Amino acid sequence: MPIGPGKFDEECTRIREATNAAACVLMVFGDTPGSSGFSVQVRDDCVLDLPEMLHQLAQDIEHDLKQQGAKHGTC
């Protein structure tokens, strides 16, 4: 995980604080060059759980897409 502020760190901070969350992962897929990026903010006591949470999220998305018969996009 990169150290330091991410590309969308200000937005990530606003979301995390507004929801009083322990963590926030913000991914942006833009249509123009340079508009994509991410920011991750995780409390120290939750950082070790982040890889498993992301892995489970990916599995859930893959499962849902297979159920729908979806094909890969162009992102």
C-alpha angles and dihedrals in degrees: 000000000000116000119232134025119339127223092266098034096132091053091045091052092051092051094045093049094043091053096037087231129170089221142012128195114188120186122181123194107194130193095222129062112274095015096102124084146114145235129201127194119179131168112244092246091055102041094093090057094053099085093052092045091052091045091052091047091053091049091049092051092048091049093050092048092050090051089054094044090237122171128217114282131219101257 
